[in-house]
Amino acid sequence: MLKISDCVASFLSENKVKPVFIVPGEANVHLLDSIGRHEGLSFVCTQNEKSASLAVESFCKLRSGLGVLVVSSGASAANTVPGVANAWVDSVPVLVISGQARTDQDTDGRVRQLGNKALSVVDLVEPITKYAVKVVDPAMIRYHLEKAVYLATEGRPGPVWVDLPIDIQGTFIDEEDLKRFDPKELSSVATASGNEFRRQILQMMDLLKRASRPVILAGSGIRNAKAAEEFLELIDKLKVPVLASRRGADLVPDDHPRFFGRPGTYGQRSANFVIQNCDLLISIGSRLSIPLIGRNTKAFARGARKVVVDIDPDELEKPTLKPDIPLAMDAGQFIRECLSLLPVSLPSFAPWMECCRAWRLKFPPDSYTGPSLPPDPPDNGLIYPLPLLRILSDELRENDVLVADGGATLIYTLLAFRFKSGQRLISSTGLELPGFALAGAIGASAARDRKPVVCLCEDRGFQVSIQDLQTILDYRLPIKVLILKSKGHSIIRNIQRDYFGSRFVGTDHEIRLGSAPLIEIAKAFGFPTFEAAHTGRLPSTLREWLNVAGPAVCEIQVEDDQHKIPRPGFAIRDDHKWVAKPLEDMYPLLDRKTLQENMMIDLLQED
């Protein structure tokens, strides 16, 4: 006879899930015991469920594979939702197994709660999972686990949830009575045949032969398909300029001769000129989100034919963008087909490459300046975020891993960090969760067998994640935490200043009162700590911090630069409607003459 919780542990071991992330609770004790006793499993226990959900998400992103989180019922399950929501938006294959109240304490919904700490979590998470099920028949546990893992990893990845009542966990069953899942049970969605894909790719190759200004946009679907190396081979053969999405930022090193940056609403101005001036856009594995294409979606790459490769057919039919050639296929399959169908010769795009280089030089990503823009901040010893990120990137080595908070910290990283070969950036790009970085660094270090990870925190993100410092110490994880300490809410204050008459509602607390003494908190936990508020000792301070053998915390006082960094532009019409400017027309605004000089297509007419 086999105990159901032991069946779960054996299934996880068979799927090479190691470590399992856990948070103990009354309703998952059978699962905890079985995982702890299983010789093929290990676990990481965090301080709370939100941290665990973000840690396992980061683990999955770095490994490009399945991760598992075991939580309890009630508040434990509810606290897991932020990470699951993030995994849903960012396409991450996380399996959550939650404990639940006894099956004989189920209700039909009219009674809100009957069992101890009961919560109908399946109803709660169904909209943000690929599969969510409550197991009420012990014989179906293997079936539901197999189906969940299949759906989590098949096609566009995403989170799944198996809710397992406490009495089912402790049930014994004859192993032969366990039902198995067969993927053939699922109704298949009609997809194009291999011949049709090849026809479309040949059509794309024909467009490429006739193009003057082609661009490839690389997204995270390439890494999900485990095709990063083949992608580099493809771009070397095509000799076409390459840009990267936010999730694909680390696919191509910054010093690659054909790489020209990361476009977007808060992207690099030079990269926006490249994508807006292209006449052929080939997007591979990017969902072309609003933060990438801009809020004025009709103006995105408006002079280009668009070839979009996305494994999710629904992404190819959304209203924000209409591809000329939509390919609903795996990015890896597309890249391999392209390599096999490459024409003997392609035109030289040398003049176009020179234009891309010129934009990169005129509008350097780690600088605030450029033609018709204000000069860089004076050399007054104060630390500004973009130079800080450039110095940090100089100090880090190939294959290092960087985990960044959402919000301003992620924006700074994508603007100024210069990625080297093999380096990885793990972040919360879809929801841009503040407080992602500390928990994410725990998951990333676990994915690297407890090797070093660099963690970039905004000060508010650090404050809401302080409990994760204890987990870092508990597991002796060599995580280097860098806190960018500022006056907080800088992005929101910038919008309030530009469009709401400088009425800083809810965002002036740090200005009036300052923020918590974060470095003192790190010292109280026993971390080695470092500080810098002036540029003079910044490189040496970063070097000392990085060279600490174990975990360490460094706090950098940075200046507010939100009025200087590239950001979305709006015009407010007489009828009070906000109209987004196209990607090339970012704040701080270039004068119209300079803007026209850098555009190969017509400017949009302003009202």
VEXDREN-2710 file (C-alpha; in Angstrom, 1 decimal):
% VEXDREN-2710
k/r/px/py/pz
1/MET/0.0/0.0/0.0
2/LEU/1.2/3.5/-0.8
3/LYS/0.5/6.7/1.1
4/ILE/-0.8/9.5/-1.1
5/SER/1.7/12.0/0.2
6/ASP/4.5/9.5/-0.5
7/CYS/3.1/9.2/-4.0
8/VAL/3.4/12.9/-4.4
9/ALA/7.0/12.9/-3.2
10/SER/7.9/10.1/-5.6
11/PHE/6.3/11.9/-8.5
12/LEU/8.4/15.0/-7.7
13/SER/11.5/12.9/-7.6
14/GLU/10.7/11.3/-10.9
15/ASN/10.4/14.7/-12.4
16/LYS/13.8/15.7/-11.0
17/VAL/12.3/18.6/-9.0
18/LYS/15.0/19.6/-6.5
19/PRO/14.8/21.5/-4.3
20/VAL/11.1/21.8/-3.5
21/PHE/10.1/25.1/-2.0
22/ILE/8.0/24.7/1.1
23/VAL/6.2/26.7/3.8
24/PRO/5.0/24.6/6.8
25/GLY/1.3/24.6/7.8
26/GLU/-1.2/22.4/9.6
27/ALA/-2.8/21.3/6.3
28/ASN/0.4/20.1/4.6
29/VAL/2.1/18.1/7.3
30/HIS/1.8/14.8/5.5
31/LEU/3.4/16.3/2.4
32/LEU/6.2/17.9/4.4
33/ASP/6.9/14.5/6.1
34/SER/7.0/12.6/2.8
35/ILE/9.2/15.2/1.1
36/GLY/11.6/15.2/4.1
37/ARG/11.9/11.5/4.2
38/HIS/12.4/11.0/0.4
39/GLU/16.1/10.5/-0.3
40/GLY/15.8/11.9/-3.8
41/LEU/14.4/15.3/-2.7
42/SER/15.6/18.4/-0.9
43/PHE/13.8/21.5/0.1
44/VAL/14.1/25.2/0.8
45/CYS/11.9/26.7/3.5
46/THR/11.1/30.4/3.4
47/GLN/9.6/32.7/6.0
48/ASN/6.3/33.1/4.2
49/GLU/4.3/32.0/1.2
50/LYS/4.7/35.2/-0.9
51/SER/8.5/34.9/-0.6
52/ALA/8.3/31.2/-1.5
53/SER/6.1/31.9/-4.6
54/LEU/8.6/34.5/-5.9
55/ALA/11.6/32.3/-5.1
56/VAL/10.2/29.3/-7.0
57/GLU/9.3/31.6/-9.9
58/SER/12.9/32.9/-10.1
59/PHE/14.1/29.3/-9.8
60/CYS/12.1/28.3/-12.8
61/LYS/13.2/31.3/-14.9
62/LEU/16.8/30.6/-14.3
63/ARG/16.5/26.8/-14.9
64/SER/14.0/27.3/-17.8
65/GLY/12.0/24.4/-16.3
66/LEU/9.5/23.2/-13.7
67/GLY/9.6/24.3/-10.1
68/VAL/7.3/23.2/-7.2
69/LEU/6.0/25.0/-4.2
70/VAL/4.1/23.2/-1.3
71/VAL/2.0/25.5/0.9
72/SER/-0.8/25.0/3.4
73/SER/-4.5/26.1/3.4
74/GLY/-6.4/29.3/4.0
75/ALA/-4.1/32.4/4.4
76/SER/-1.2/30.3/3.4
77/ALA/-2.7/29.6/0.0
78/ALA/-4.0/33.2/-0.4
79/ASN/-0.5/34.5/0.3
80/THR/0.8/32.5/-2.6
81/VAL/-1.3/34.3/-5.1
82/PRO/1.2/37.2/-5.9
83/GLY/3.8/34.8/-7.2
84/VAL/1.3/32.7/-9.1
85/ALA/-0.1/35.8/-10.8
86/ASN/3.4/36.9/-11.7
87/ALA/4.2/33.4/-13.1
88/TRP/1.0/33.6/-15.1
89/VAL/1.9/36.9/-16.8
90/ASP/5.5/35.9/-17.3
91/SER/4.8/32.4/-18.6
92/VAL/6.6/30.4/-15.8
93/PRO/5.9/26.7/-15.2
94/VAL/5.3/26.6/-11.4
95/LEU/3.4/23.7/-9.8
96/VAL/1.8/24.7/-6.5
97/ILE/0.5/21.9/-4.2
98/SER/-1.6/23.2/-1.3
99/GLY/-3.0/21.6/1.7
100/GLN/-6.7/21.9/2.3
101/ALA/-9.3/21.1/5.0
102/ARG/-10.9/17.7/5.2
103/THR/-13.1/16.6/2.3
104/ASP/-16.0/15.9/4.7
105/GLN/-15.9/19.6/5.6
106/ASP/-16.6/20.8/2.0
107/THR/-19.5/23.2/1.5
108/ASP/-21.7/24.0/-1.5
109/GLY/-20.6/27.6/-1.3
110/ARG/-23.5/28.9/0.7
111/VAL/-21.6/28.5/3.9
112/ARG/-18.4/30.6/3.4
113/GLN/-16.2/28.5/5.6
114/LEU/-16.7/25.2/7.4
115/GLY/-13.3/23.5/7.7
116/ASN/-10.4/24.8/9.7
117/LYS/-8.6/27.5/7.6
118/ALA/-10.6/26.4/4.6
119/LEU/-10.6/28.5/1.5
120/SER/-11.9/27.6/-2.0
121/VAL/-8.5/28.4/-3.5
122/VAL/-9.2/26.6/-6.8
123/ASP/-11.9/29.1/-7.6
124/LEU/-9.5/31.9/-6.6
125/VAL/-6.6/30.9/-8.9
126/GLU/-8.5/29.4/-11.9
127/PRO/-8.2/32.7/-13.9
128/ILE/-4.4/32.8/-13.4
129/THR/-3.4/29.2/-13.9
130/LYS/-3.4/26.8/-16.8
131/TYR/-4.9/24.1/-14.6
132/ALA/-6.4/24.2/-11.1
133/VAL/-8.0/21.2/-9.4
134/LYS/-9.0/20.0/-6.0
135/VAL/-8.3/16.2/-5.5
136/VAL/-11.1/14.4/-3.8
137/ASP/-10.5/10.9/-5.1
138/PRO/-7.1/9.4/-3.9
139/ALA/-6.9/7.2/-7.0
140/MET/-6.7/10.4/-9.1
141/ILE/-3.7/12.0/-7.5
142/ARG/-1.2/10.7/-10.0
143/TYR/-3.5/11.7/-12.9
144/HIS/-3.9/15.3/-11.7
145/LEU/-0.2/15.7/-11.0
146/GLU/0.8/14.3/-14.5
147/LYS/-1.9/16.5/-16.2
148/ALA/-0.7/19.6/-14.2
149/VAL/2.9/19.2/-15.1
150/TYR/2.1/18.5/-18.7
151/LEU/0.0/21.6/-19.0
152/ALA/2.5/23.7/-17.1
153/THR/5.3/22.9/-19.5
154/GLU/3.5/22.3/-22.8
155/GLY/3.0/25.1/-25.3
156/ARG/3.2/28.5/-23.6
157/PRO/4.3/27.7/-20.0
158/GLY/2.4/28.8/-17.0
159/PRO/1.5/28.0/-13.4
160/VAL/-0.8/25.1/-12.3
161/TRP/-2.3/24.3/-8.9
162/VAL/-3.2/21.0/-7.2
163/ASP/-5.3/21.4/-4.0
164/LEU/-4.9/18.3/-1.7
165/PRO/-7.1/18.0/1.4
166/ILE/-5.4/16.8/4.5
167/ASP/-7.4/13.5/4.8
168/ILE/-6.5/12.6/1.2
169/GLN/-2.8/13.2/1.9
170/GLY/-2.8/10.6/4.6
171/THR/-4.8/8.0/2.7
172/PHE/-3.2/4.7/1.7
173/ILE/-4.0/3.1/-1.7
174/ASP/-2.9/0.2/-3.8
175/GLU/-0.5/1.6/-6.3
176/GLU/-2.2/-0.4/-9.1
177/ASP/-5.4/1.6/-8.5
178/LEU/-3.7/4.9/-9.4
179/LYS/-5.1/6.4/-12.6
180/ARG/-2.7/7.9/-15.2
181/PHE/-3.0/10.8/-17.5
182/ASP/-2.8/10.5/-21.3
183/PRO/-2.2/13.8/-23.2
184/LYS/-4.4/12.5/-26.0
185/GLU/-7.4/13.2/-23.7
186/LEU/-7.0/16.9/-24.4
187/SER/-8.7/18.3/-27.4
188/SER/-5.9/19.5/-29.7
189/VAL/-6.0/23.0/-31.2
190/ALA/-5.6/23.0/-34.9
191/THR/-2.2/24.3/-35.9
192/ALA/-0.4/24.8/-39.1
193/SER/1.5/21.9/-40.6
194/GLY/5.2/21.8/-41.0
195/ASN/4.8/22.5/-44.7
196/GLU/2.7/25.6/-43.9
197/PHE/5.4/26.9/-41.4
198/ARG/8.1/26.3/-44.0
199/ARG/6.0/28.2/-46.6
200/GLN/5.6/31.1/-44.2
201/ILE/9.4/31.1/-43.3
202/LEU/10.3/31.2/-47.0
203/GLN/7.9/34.1/-47.4
204/MET/9.7/35.8/-44.6
205/MET/13.1/35.1/-46.3
206/ASP/11.7/36.7/-49.4
207/LEU/10.8/39.8/-47.4
208/LEU/14.3/39.8/-45.9
209/LYS/15.9/39.8/-49.4
210/ARG/13.9/42.9/-50.3
211/ALA/14.3/44.8/-47.1
212/SER/16.6/47.7/-46.5
213/ARG/16.2/48.1/-42.7
214/PRO/15.4/44.7/-41.1
215/VAL/15.5/44.1/-37.3
216/ILE/15.1/41.0/-35.2
217/LEU/13.5/41.3/-31.8
218/ALA/14.5/38.6/-29.4
219/GLY/12.1/37.5/-26.6
220/SER/12.1/35.1/-23.6
221/GLY/10.4/32.4/-25.7
222/ILE/13.8/31.7/-27.2
223/ARG/15.1/30.7/-23.8
224/ASN/11.9/28.9/-22.9
225/ALA/12.5/26.8/-26.1
226/LYS/16.1/26.2/-25.0
227/ALA/17.3/27.7/-28.3
228/ALA/19.6/30.5/-27.1
229/GLU/22.7/29.1/-28.7
230/GLU/20.9/28.4/-32.0
231/PHE/19.6/31.9/-32.0
232/LEU/23.1/33.4/-31.8
233/GLU/24.0/31.1/-34.7
234/LEU/21.1/32.4/-36.7
235/ILE/21.8/36.1/-36.2
236/ASP/25.5/35.6/-37.1
237/LYS/24.3/34.1/-40.4
238/LEU/21.6/36.6/-41.1
239/LYS/23.8/39.6/-40.2
240/VAL/20.8/41.7/-39.2
241/PRO/20.5/44.2/-36.3
242/VAL/19.1/42.6/-33.2
243/LEU/17.1/44.1/-30.3
244/ALA/15.9/42.4/-27.1
245/SER/12.7/42.5/-25.1
246/ARG/12.8/43.0/-21.4
247/ARG/12.6/39.3/-20.6
248/GLY/15.0/38.6/-23.4
249/ALA/17.5/41.3/-22.3
250/ASP/20.3/38.7/-21.5
251/LEU/20.0/36.7/-24.7
252/VAL/22.7/38.7/-26.6
253/PRO/25.7/40.2/-24.9
254/ASP/25.9/44.0/-25.2
255/ASP/29.2/43.8/-27.0
256/HIS/27.8/41.7/-29.8
257/PRO/28.5/43.5/-33.1
258/ARG/24.9/43.2/-34.2
259/PHE/23.2/44.0/-30.9
260/PHE/21.6/47.5/-30.5
261/GLY/19.7/47.5/-27.3
262/ARG/16.4/47.2/-25.6
263/PRO/13.4/49.3/-26.8
264/GLY/10.3/50.2/-25.0
265/THR/8.3/52.9/-23.2
266/TYR/11.1/53.2/-20.7
267/GLY/13.6/51.7/-23.1
268/GLN/16.8/52.9/-24.7
269/ARG/16.2/55.9/-26.9
270/SER/18.7/54.6/-29.5
271/ALA/16.9/51.2/-29.6
272/ASN/13.6/52.9/-30.1
273/PHE/15.0/54.7/-33.2
274/VAL/16.1/51.3/-34.6
275/ILE/12.8/49.6/-34.2
276/GLN/10.7/52.6/-35.3
277/ASN/12.8/53.1/-38.5
278/CYS/12.9/49.5/-39.5
279/ASP/11.1/48.3/-42.7
280/LEU/10.9/44.6/-41.6
281/LEU/10.5/43.5/-38.0
282/ILE/11.0/39.8/-37.1
283/SER/9.8/39.2/-33.5
284/ILE/10.8/35.8/-32.1
285/GLY/9.3/34.7/-28.7
286/SER/8.2/38.1/-27.5
287/ARG/4.6/38.8/-26.7
288/LEU/5.1/42.5/-27.8
289/SER/3.6/43.9/-24.6
290/ILE/2.5/47.5/-24.2
291/PRO/5.6/48.4/-22.2
292/LEU/7.6/47.3/-25.3
293/ILE/5.6/48.6/-28.2
294/GLY/4.2/51.8/-26.5
295/ARG/0.8/53.0/-25.6
296/ASN/0.3/54.4/-29.1
297/THR/0.2/50.9/-30.5
298/LYS/-0.7/51.9/-34.1
299/ALA/2.5/53.9/-34.3
300/PHE/4.7/51.0/-33.4
301/ALA/7.1/50.1/-36.2
302/ARG/4.5/51.7/-38.5
303/GLY/6.7/51.6/-41.6
304/ALA/7.6/47.9/-41.2
305/ARG/6.2/44.6/-42.4
306/LYS/5.9/42.4/-39.3
307/VAL/6.7/38.7/-38.8
308/VAL/5.7/37.5/-35.3
309/VAL/6.6/34.1/-33.9
310/ASP/4.6/33.2/-30.8
311/ILE/3.7/29.8/-29.4
312/ASP/0.4/31.2/-28.1
313/PRO/-2.0/31.7/-31.0
314/ASP/-4.1/34.2/-29.0
315/GLU/-1.1/36.5/-28.8
316/LEU/-1.1/36.7/-32.6
317/GLU/-4.8/37.9/-32.7
318/LYS/-4.8/40.6/-30.0
319/PRO/-6.0/44.1/-31.0
320/THR/-2.7/45.9/-30.3
321/LEU/-0.8/44.5/-33.3
322/LYS/-1.6/42.8/-36.6
323/PRO/1.3/40.7/-37.9
324/ASP/1.8/40.4/-41.7
325/ILE/3.1/36.9/-41.2
326/PRO/1.9/35.3/-37.9
327/LEU/3.6/32.1/-37.0
328/ALA/2.0/30.2/-34.1
329/MET/5.0/28.0/-33.4
330/ASP/7.7/27.3/-30.8
331/ALA/10.6/29.8/-31.1
332/GLY/13.2/26.9/-31.2
333/GLN/11.4/25.2/-34.0
334/PHE/11.3/28.5/-35.9
335/ILE/15.0/29.1/-35.4
336/ARG/15.9/25.6/-36.5
337/GLU/13.7/25.9/-39.6
338/CYS/15.3/29.2/-40.5
339/LEU/18.8/27.7/-40.2
340/SER/17.8/24.9/-42.6
341/LEU/16.1/27.2/-45.1
342/LEU/18.6/30.1/-45.2
343/PRO/19.2/31.3/-48.8
344/VAL/22.6/31.0/-50.3
345/SER/23.1/34.7/-50.2
346/LEU/21.4/37.7/-48.5
347/PRO/21.9/41.4/-49.2
348/SER/24.3/43.4/-47.2
349/PHE/22.7/45.6/-44.6
350/ALA/25.9/47.5/-43.9
351/PRO/24.5/51.0/-44.4
352/TRP/21.6/50.2/-42.0
353/MET/24.0/48.7/-39.5
354/GLU/26.0/52.0/-39.6
355/CYS/22.8/54.0/-38.8
356/CYS/22.1/51.7/-35.8
357/ARG/25.7/52.3/-34.6
358/ALA/25.3/56.0/-35.0
359/TRP/22.2/56.1/-32.9
360/ARG/23.9/54.1/-30.2
361/LEU/26.8/56.6/-30.1
362/LYS/24.5/59.7/-30.2
363/PHE/22.2/58.5/-27.5
364/PRO/24.4/56.2/-25.2
365/PRO/22.1/54.0/-23.1
366/ASP/24.0/54.6/-19.8
367/SER/23.9/58.4/-20.3
368/TYR/21.2/61.0/-19.9
369/THR/22.4/63.2/-22.8
370/GLY/22.2/63.4/-26.6
371/PRO/21.6/65.9/-29.4
372/SER/19.2/68.7/-28.2
373/LEU/19.0/67.1/-24.7
374/PRO/20.3/68.7/-21.5
375/PRO/23.9/67.7/-20.6
376/ASP/24.7/64.9/-18.1
377/PRO/24.5/65.8/-14.4
378/PRO/27.5/67.8/-13.2
379/ASP/30.4/66.0/-11.6
380/ASN/29.4/67.0/-8.1
381/GLY/30.2/63.7/-6.4
382/LEU/26.5/62.6/-6.3
383/ILE/25.6/59.1/-7.5
384/TYR/23.1/58.8/-10.3
385/PRO/21.5/55.5/-11.2
386/LEU/22.6/55.0/-14.8
387/PRO/26.3/55.5/-14.1
388/LEU/26.0/53.3/-11.1
389/LEU/24.5/50.4/-13.2
390/ARG/27.3/50.9/-15.7
391/ILE/30.0/50.6/-13.0
392/LEU/28.2/47.6/-11.6
393/SER/28.2/45.9/-15.0
394/ASP/31.9/46.5/-15.3
395/GLU/32.5/44.8/-12.0
396/LEU/30.5/41.7/-12.7
397/ARG/31.8/38.8/-14.7
398/GLU/30.6/36.4/-17.4
399/ASN/27.9/34.0/-16.2
400/ASP/27.0/36.1/-13.2
401/VAL/23.3/36.2/-12.3
402/LEU/21.4/39.5/-11.5
403/VAL/18.0/39.6/-9.9
404/ALA/16.2/43.0/-9.9
405/ASP/13.1/44.5/-8.3
406/GLY/10.3/45.8/-10.4
407/GLY/9.8/49.5/-11.0
408/ALA/12.6/52.0/-11.2
409/THR/15.3/49.4/-10.4
410/LEU/14.4/47.3/-13.4
411/ILE/14.2/50.4/-15.6
412/TYR/17.7/51.4/-14.6
413/THR/19.0/47.9/-15.2
414/LEU/17.5/47.6/-18.7
415/LEU/18.8/51.1/-19.6
416/ALA/22.3/51.0/-18.4
417/PHE/23.6/47.5/-17.5
418/ARG/25.9/46.1/-20.2
419/PHE/25.3/42.3/-20.2
420/LYS/28.3/40.0/-20.8
421/SER/28.2/36.5/-22.3
422/GLY/26.4/34.0/-20.1
423/GLN/25.0/36.6/-17.6
424/ARG/21.4/36.3/-16.7
425/LEU/18.8/38.9/-15.5
426/ILE/15.8/37.5/-13.5
427/SER/13.0/40.0/-12.8
428/SER/9.3/40.5/-12.5
429/THR/8.6/42.1/-15.9
430/GLY/4.8/41.6/-16.2
431/LEU/3.6/42.8/-12.8
432/GLU/6.9/44.6/-11.9
433/LEU/6.5/43.5/-8.2
434/PRO/8.4/45.6/-5.7
435/GLY/10.1/43.2/-3.3
436/PHE/10.7/40.6/-5.9
437/ALA/14.5/40.8/-5.8
438/LEU/15.3/39.4/-2.3
439/ALA/13.0/36.3/-2.6
440/GLY/13.9/36.0/-6.3
441/ALA/17.6/35.9/-5.4
442/ILE/16.9/33.0/-3.0
443/GLY/15.3/31.0/-5.8
444/ALA/18.1/31.9/-8.2
445/SER/20.8/30.9/-5.8
446/ALA/19.0/27.6/-5.2
447/ALA/18.8/27.1/-9.0
448/ARG/22.6/27.6/-9.1
449/ASP/23.3/25.1/-6.3
450/ARG/23.9/28.0/-3.9
451/LYS/26.3/29.9/-6.0
452/PRO/26.5/33.7/-5.7
453/VAL/23.7/35.9/-7.0
454/VAL/23.6/39.7/-7.2
455/CYS/20.3/41.2/-5.9
456/LEU/19.2/44.8/-6.9
457/CYS/16.6/46.2/-4.5
458/GLU/14.8/49.5/-4.4
459/ASP/14.5/50.7/-0.9
460/ARG/10.8/50.1/-0.6
461/GLY/11.2/46.6/-2.1
462/PHE/13.8/45.9/0.6
463/GLN/11.5/47.0/3.4
464/VAL/8.7/44.7/2.4
465/SER/11.1/41.7/2.0
466/ILE/13.2/42.1/5.2
467/GLN/12.1/38.6/6.4
468/ASP/14.0/37.1/3.4
469/LEU/17.3/38.1/5.0
470/GLN/16.7/35.4/7.6
471/THR/16.3/32.8/4.9
472/ILE/19.5/33.9/3.2
473/LEU/21.4/33.5/6.5
474/ASP/19.7/30.1/7.3
475/TYR/20.9/28.6/4.1
476/ARG/24.2/30.5/4.0
477/LEU/23.4/31.8/0.5
478/PRO/26.1/34.0/-1.0
479/ILE/23.7/36.7/-2.1
480/LYS/25.1/40.2/-2.6
481/VAL/22.2/42.7/-1.9
482/LEU/22.5/46.2/-3.4
483/ILE/20.0/48.7/-2.2
484/LEU/19.3/51.7/-4.3
485/LYS/18.2/54.2/-1.7
486/SER/16.3/57.2/-2.9
487/LYS/13.4/59.3/-1.9
488/GLY/11.0/56.6/-3.2
489/HIS/8.1/56.7/-5.7
490/SER/10.2/58.6/-8.2
491/ILE/8.3/57.4/-11.2
492/ILE/4.9/58.3/-9.8
493/ARG/6.1/61.6/-8.5
494/ASN/7.5/62.4/-12.0
495/ILE/4.0/61.8/-13.5
496/GLN/2.4/63.9/-10.7
497/ARG/4.8/66.7/-11.5
498/ASP/4.4/66.6/-15.2
499/TYR/0.6/66.1/-15.4
500/PHE/-1.0/66.8/-12.0
501/GLY/0.4/70.2/-11.0
502/SER/3.1/68.7/-8.7
503/ARG/0.5/67.5/-6.3
504/PHE/2.4/64.6/-4.7
505/VAL/-0.5/62.8/-3.1
506/GLY/0.7/59.7/-1.2
507/THR/4.3/60.0/-2.6
508/ASP/5.8/62.7/-0.4
509/HIS/6.3/60.6/2.8
510/GLU/9.9/59.8/2.1
511/ILE/10.6/63.4/1.1
512/ARG/9.2/64.8/4.4
513/LEU/10.3/62.1/6.8
514/GLY/13.0/60.0/5.0
515/SER/13.1/56.2/4.8
516/ALA/14.0/53.6/7.4
517/PRO/17.7/53.0/8.3
518/LEU/17.9/50.0/6.0
519/ILE/21.6/49.4/6.5
520/GLU/21.1/49.2/10.3
521/ILE/18.5/46.5/9.8
522/ALA/21.0/44.5/7.7
523/LYS/23.6/44.9/10.5
524/ALA/21.1/43.7/13.1
525/PHE/20.7/40.5/11.1
526/GLY/24.5/40.1/11.1
527/PHE/25.3/40.9/7.4
528/PRO/28.6/42.6/6.4
529/THR/27.5/46.0/5.2
530/PHE/28.8/48.7/2.9
531/GLU/27.6/52.2/2.1
532/ALA/28.3/54.8/-0.6
533/ALA/26.8/58.3/-1.1
534/HIS/29.5/59.8/-3.3
535/THR/31.2/58.7/-6.5
536/GLY/34.7/58.9/-5.2
537/ARG/34.7/55.5/-3.5
538/LEU/31.9/53.9/-5.5
539/PRO/33.9/51.5/-7.6
540/SER/36.1/50.3/-4.6
541/THR/33.0/50.0/-2.4
542/LEU/31.3/47.8/-4.9
543/ARG/34.4/45.7/-5.4
544/GLU/34.8/45.1/-1.6
545/TRP/31.1/44.2/-1.3
546/LEU/31.3/41.7/-4.2
547/ASN/34.5/40.1/-2.8
548/VAL/32.9/39.1/0.5
549/ALA/32.8/35.3/0.7
550/GLY/29.2/35.0/1.9
551/PRO/26.2/37.3/1.8
552/ALA/26.6/41.0/2.1
553/VAL/24.5/44.2/1.9
554/CYS/25.5/47.4/0.2
555/GLU/23.4/50.6/0.3
556/ILE/23.9/53.3/-2.4
557/GLN/22.3/56.7/-2.0
558/VAL/21.1/57.6/-5.5
559/GLU/19.8/60.9/-6.8
560/ASP/16.3/61.2/-8.3
561/ASP/16.8/61.3/-12.1
562/GLN/13.3/60.7/-13.3
563/HIS/13.2/64.0/-15.2
564/LYS/16.2/62.9/-17.1
565/ILE/15.7/59.3/-18.1
566/PRO/13.9/58.3/-21.3
567/ARG/10.3/57.8/-20.6
568/PRO/6.8/57.7/-22.3
569/GLY/5.5/61.0/-23.7
570/PHE/1.9/62.2/-23.7
571/ALA/0.0/65.1/-25.2
572/ILE/-3.2/66.2/-23.5
573/ARG/-5.8/67.4/-25.9
574/ASP/-8.4/70.2/-25.4
575/ASP/-11.0/67.5/-24.6
576/HIS/-8.7/66.2/-21.8
577/LYS/-7.9/63.0/-23.6
578/TRP/-4.4/61.7/-23.1
579/VAL/-2.7/60.8/-26.4
580/ALA/0.5/58.7/-26.2
581/LYS/3.4/59.7/-28.3
582/PRO/5.2/57.1/-30.5
583/LEU/8.2/55.3/-29.1
584/GLU/10.7/57.5/-31.0
585/ASP/9.2/60.7/-29.3
586/MET/10.2/60.1/-25.7
587/TYR/10.6/62.5/-22.8
588/PRO/12.8/64.4/-22.4
589/LEU/11.6/65.6/-25.8
590/LEU/14.0/66.2/-28.6
591/ASP/13.3/69.3/-30.7
592/ARG/11.4/68.5/-33.8
593/LYS/14.3/69.2/-36.1
594/THR/16.5/66.7/-34.3
595/LEU/13.7/64.1/-34.2
596/GLN/13.1/64.5/-37.9
597/GLU/16.9/64.1/-38.6
598/ASN/16.8/60.7/-36.8
599/MET/13.7/59.4/-38.6
600/MET/13.7/57.6/-41.9
601/ILE/9.9/57.6/-42.0
602/ASP/7.4/60.4/-41.7
603/LEU/6.8/61.9/-38.2
604/LEU/3.3/61.5/-36.8
605/GLN/1.4/64.7/-37.1
606/GLU/0.6/66.3/-33.8
607/ASP/-2.9/67.7/-33.0
END
